[in-house]
Amino acid sequence: MKRAVTLVGIGDDGCAGLSSRAANAVALAQVLVGGERHLAFFPQFSGERIVVKSGLGAIMDRIASLGQEHTVCVLASGDPMFFGLGGLVMARIGAEHVDVIPHPSSMQLAFARIGVKWDDATCISVHGKSAQGFVTRLKRAHKVAVLTDPDNSPAQLATRMLECGEEDWDAWVCENLAGVDERVRKFALRDLAQATDIAPLNVLILARSDLAWRPPPAIPFLHEDAFAKRMPKKGLITKREVRLLSLAALEIREDSILWDIGAGSGSVAIEAAMLAPLGRVFAVEIDPEGVEICRENVSMHGVDNVQVIAGRAPEALAGLENPDAVFIGGSKGSMEEIIAAALDRLAPGGRLVVNAITLDNVAECYRALRTRAITPEVMLVNIARGEPLAHYLRYEALNPIHIFAATKPLIGTQP
């Protein structure tokens, strides 16, 4: 069955790299759609040309309209269904009306050029996107392919990695793949950070240089000694056993937006960021010393999807993204106001978790939730750790703590 629109992948070698089927689709088209670079490969085309720039919504509408009566061919780089235009075309036109003729993707070509298999690679695109969280996503990967852009160039990404302590990587930059000026170079990461002569059209390949590297545990469980803390106030950090229970109660997903209010040393924010590499974490702390320590810990643990916010809650929450999960570890006497602000902004179905040490905070937290007709899950956690005593082992008790957890009701449901 003939489809209304044909989506053709094309490389930097233009017509020369097209299959006979793809070339035939262009030849039969009455309307040709693509970027200026792609359209320039077909100077002989005499039908209507539509240049893809900004305003993609209007262009998709135009394609849908023309496709009802004309043969439309859309040109897109590489494999249109891989970080390409294909998703937009399918969503607007419908898969049953679109025929796709893919070209090898730039990532396929890049791995082919350096002679490395890529079925075990992680693929990341920062093309036209923020690079926030890029380094956090690297933590579980041993081989990565990155689609870059001028704002997130290989040199800038290498600099970001070095700032976060990610140094043990080999890097290849593959420029203008399949074009007449194709170039493939291998770099040490520090040399790449200084490179100034890289073409805008490139793929960055990263591979761990330490062959003995193993990914970190799936569930973080870092001891308090792994974090800088305010001394001698060692109590101002969530103990790892309580942190583990609290993070589980938050029901964090890989793209969650999370608030950590009263972040202290930032331990909850940092482990939450590791669990949500595609998300963002806002660590809110009022104490100036705590803010600096939190920033130090974020840098030390190399999580670039954590933003430290200096200020008092709930006022400091005003400009933040609405969260999917909220953790309250400290309130400075404003527990009820913070809970009210968190529940107002929390996504329906989102999770609120509160750690309360004092009886006053326990009472305030319970009252604030019950005022909103929410019955929380409550745990009283008493933990004792084994500690050496001469040739023996004794128990040392940690402060007991209440963990409150609640789900914000879905819209239209009764709490």
Solvent accessible surface area in square Angstrom, and as a share of the most:
residue,aa,sasa,rsa
1,M,192,0.86
2,K,152,0.64
3,R,86,0.32
4,A,29,0.23
5,V,1,0.00
6,T,21,0.12
7,L,0,0.00
8,V,0,0.00
9,G,2,0.02
10,I,1,0.01
11,G,11,0.10
12,D,36,0.19
13,D,53,0.27
14,G,0,0.00
15,C,60,0.36
16,A,96,0.74
17,G,28,0.27
18,L,22,0.11
19,S,63,0.40
20,S,98,0.63
21,R,132,0.48
22,A,3,0.03
23,A,46,0.35
24,N,82,0.42
25,A,17,0.13
26,V,7,0.04
27,A,81,0.63
28,L,119,0.59
29,A,10,0.07
30,Q,93,0.41
31,V,1,0.01
32,L,0,0.00
33,V,0,0.00
34,G,0,0.00
35,G,19,0.19
36,E,103,0.46
37,R,100,0.36
38,H,16,0.07
39,L,9,0.04
40,A,73,0.57
41,F,58,0.24
42,F,7,0.03
43,P,109,0.69
44,Q,133,0.59
45,F,28,0.12
46,S,116,0.75
47,G,33,0.32
48,E,69,0.31
49,R,89,0.32
50,I,20,0.10
51,V,58,0.33
52,V,30,0.17
53,K,136,0.58
54,S,97,0.63
55,G,48,0.46
56,L,61,0.30
57,G,50,0.48
58,A,72,0.56
59,I,18,0.09
60,M,7,0.03
61,D,71,0.37
62,R,107,0.39
63,I,1,0.00
64,A,18,0.14
65,S,64,0.41
66,L,15,0.08
67,G,11,0.10
68,Q,150,0.67
69,E,150,0.67
70,H,71,0.32
71,T,33,0.19
72,V,1,0.01
73,C,1,0.01
74,V,0,0.00
75,L,2,0.01
76,A,7,0.05
77,S,59,0.38
78,G,9,0.09
79,D,37,0.19
80,P,0,0.00
81,M,97,0.43
82,F,62,0.26
83,F,101,0.42
84,G,39,0.38
85,L,27,0.14
86,G,0,0.00
87,G,46,0.44
88,L,84,0.42
89,V,0,0.00
90,M,38,0.17
91,A,90,0.70
92,R,111,0.41
93,I,21,0.11
94,G,18,0.17
95,A,63,0.49
96,E,100,0.45
97,H,83,0.37
98,V,4,0.02
99,D,42,0.22
100,V,35,0.20
101,I,13,0.07
102,P,80,0.50
103,H,21,0.09
104,P,62,0.39
105,S,7,0.05
106,S,41,0.26
107,M,0,0.00
108,Q,75,0.33
109,L,28,0.14
110,A,0,0.00
111,F,2,0.01
112,A,69,0.53
113,R,102,0.37
114,I,32,0.16
115,G,67,0.64
116,V,48,0.28
117,K,129,0.55
118,W,79,0.28
119,D,123,0.64
120,D,57,0.30
121,A,22,0.17
122,T,50,0.29
123,C,31,0.19
124,I,2,0.01
125,S,12,0.08
126,V,5,0.03
127,H,108,0.48
128,G,69,0.67
129,K,109,0.46
130,S,86,0.55
131,A,9,0.07
132,Q,71,0.31
133,G,1,0.01
134,F,3,0.01
135,V,0,0.00
136,T,6,0.03
137,R,74,0.27
138,L,0,0.00
139,K,36,0.15
140,R,99,0.36
141,A,6,0.05
142,H,75,0.34
143,K,20,0.09
144,V,0,0.00
145,A,0,0.00
146,V,0,0.00
147,L,29,0.15
148,T,7,0.04
149,D,13,0.07
150,P,97,0.61
151,D,114,0.59
152,N,19,0.10
153,S,27,0.17
154,P,1,0.01
155,A,16,0.12
156,Q,96,0.43
157,L,3,0.01
158,A,0,0.00
159,T,54,0.31
160,R,71,0.26
161,M,0,0.00
162,L,30,0.15
163,E,123,0.55
164,C,24,0.15
165,G,55,0.52
166,E,19,0.09
167,E,83,0.37
168,D,84,0.43
169,W,7,0.02
170,D,42,0.22
171,A,0,0.00
172,W,38,0.13
173,V,0,0.00
174,C,0,0.00
175,E,2,0.01
176,N,24,0.12
177,L,16,0.08
178,A,24,0.19
179,G,16,0.15
180,V,162,0.93
181,D,89,0.46
182,E,59,0.26
183,R,96,0.35
184,V,53,0.30
185,R,58,0.21
186,K,123,0.52
187,F,28,0.12
188,A,57,0.44
189,L,6,0.03
190,R,144,0.52
191,D,88,0.46
192,L,0,0.00
193,A,19,0.15
194,Q,142,0.63
195,A,18,0.14
196,T,134,0.78
197,D,79,0.41
198,I,34,0.17
199,A,21,0.16
200,P,93,0.58
201,L,79,0.39
202,N,18,0.09
203,V,3,0.02
204,L,0,0.00
205,I,1,0.00
206,L,0,0.00
207,A,20,0.15
208,R,31,0.11
209,S,53,0.34
210,D,67,0.35
211,L,178,0.88
212,A,85,0.66
213,W,64,0.23
214,R,201,0.73
215,P,78,0.49
216,P,55,0.34
217,P,100,0.63
218,A,78,0.61
219,I,108,0.55
220,P,9,0.05
221,F,86,0.36
222,L,52,0.26
223,H,66,0.30
224,E,10,0.04
225,D,104,0.54
226,A,35,0.27
227,F,7,0.03
228,A,26,0.20
229,K,29,0.12
230,R,27,0.10
231,M,125,0.56
232,P,120,0.76
233,K,123,0.52
234,K,102,0.43
235,G,51,0.49
236,L,71,0.36
237,I,11,0.06
238,T,29,0.17
239,K,47,0.20
240,R,69,0.25
241,E,34,0.15
242,V,9,0.05
243,R,0,0.00
244,L,62,0.31
245,L,66,0.33
246,S,0,0.00
247,L,7,0.04
248,A,73,0.56
249,A,14,0.11
250,L,1,0.01
251,E,85,0.38
252,I,30,0.15
253,R,159,0.58
254,E,101,0.45
255,D,86,0.45
256,S,6,0.04
257,I,16,0.08
258,L,2,0.01
259,W,0,0.00
260,D,1,0.01
261,I,2,0.01
262,G,26,0.25
263,A,11,0.08
264,G,10,0.10
265,S,3,0.02
266,G,0,0.00
267,S,3,0.02
268,V,4,0.03
269,A,0,0.00
270,I,0,0.00
271,E,1,0.00
272,A,1,0.00
273,A,0,0.00
274,M,37,0.17
275,L,49,0.24
276,A,2,0.01
277,P,32,0.20
278,L,75,0.37
279,G,3,0.03
280,R,77,0.28
281,V,1,0.01
282,F,15,0.06
283,A,0,0.00
284,V,2,0.01
285,E,9,0.04
286,I,61,0.31
287,D,38,0.19
288,P,105,0.66
289,E,97,0.44
290,G,0,0.00
291,V,6,0.03
292,E,102,0.46
293,I,19,0.10
294,C,0,0.00
295,R,111,0.40
296,E,93,0.42
297,N,0,0.00
298,V,19,0.11
299,S,63,0.40
300,M,105,0.47
301,H,33,0.15
302,G,1,0.01
303,V,2,0.01
304,D,19,0.10
305,N,0,0.00
306,V,15,0.09
307,Q,84,0.37
308,V,20,0.11
309,I,31,0.15
310,A,67,0.52
311,G,21,0.20
312,R,102,0.37
313,A,8,0.06
314,P,32,0.20
315,E,122,0.55
316,A,22,0.17
317,L,3,0.02
318,A,82,0.63
319,G,78,0.75
320,L,19,0.10
321,E,72,0.32
322,N,93,0.48
323,P,1,0.00
324,D,57,0.30
325,A,2,0.01
326,V,0,0.00
327,F,3,0.01
328,I,0,0.00
329,G,34,0.33
330,G,28,0.27
331,S,9,0.06
332,K,124,0.53
333,G,69,0.67
334,S,14,0.09
335,M,3,0.01
336,E,59,0.26
337,E,97,0.43
338,I,1,0.01
339,I,1,0.01
340,A,34,0.27
341,A,25,0.20
342,A,0,0.00
343,L,3,0.01
344,D,91,0.47
345,R,63,0.23
346,L,2,0.01
347,A,34,0.26
348,P,59,0.37
349,G,32,0.31
350,G,7,0.07
351,R,16,0.06
352,L,2,0.01
353,V,0,0.00
354,V,1,0.00
355,N,11,0.06
356,A,0,0.00
357,I,102,0.52
358,T,69,0.40
359,L,145,0.72
360,D,102,0.53
361,N,35,0.18
362,V,24,0.14
363,A,50,0.39
364,E,43,0.19
365,C,0,0.00
366,Y,104,0.40
367,R,120,0.44
368,A,10,0.08
369,L,1,0.01
370,R,105,0.38
371,T,110,0.64
372,R,91,0.33
373,A,54,0.42
374,I,15,0.07
375,T,102,0.60
376,P,13,0.08
377,E,99,0.44
378,V,71,0.41
379,M,79,0.35
380,L,101,0.50
381,V,16,0.09
382,N,104,0.53
383,I,38,0.19
384,A,48,0.37
385,R,43,0.16
386,G,39,0.38
387,E,56,0.25
388,P,105,0.66
389,L,97,0.48
390,A,91,0.71
391,H,179,0.80
392,Y,162,0.61
393,L,131,0.65
394,R,99,0.36
395,Y,169,0.64
396,E,74,0.33
397,A,81,0.63
398,L,31,0.15
399,N,109,0.56
400,P,67,0.42
401,I,18,0.09
402,H,36,0.16
403,I,1,0.01
404,F,4,0.02
405,A,3,0.03
406,A,4,0.03
407,T,61,0.36
408,K,43,0.18
409,P,41,0.26
410,L,106,0.53
411,I,153,0.78
412,G,81,0.78
413,T,69,0.40
414,Q,163,0.72
415,P,90,0.56
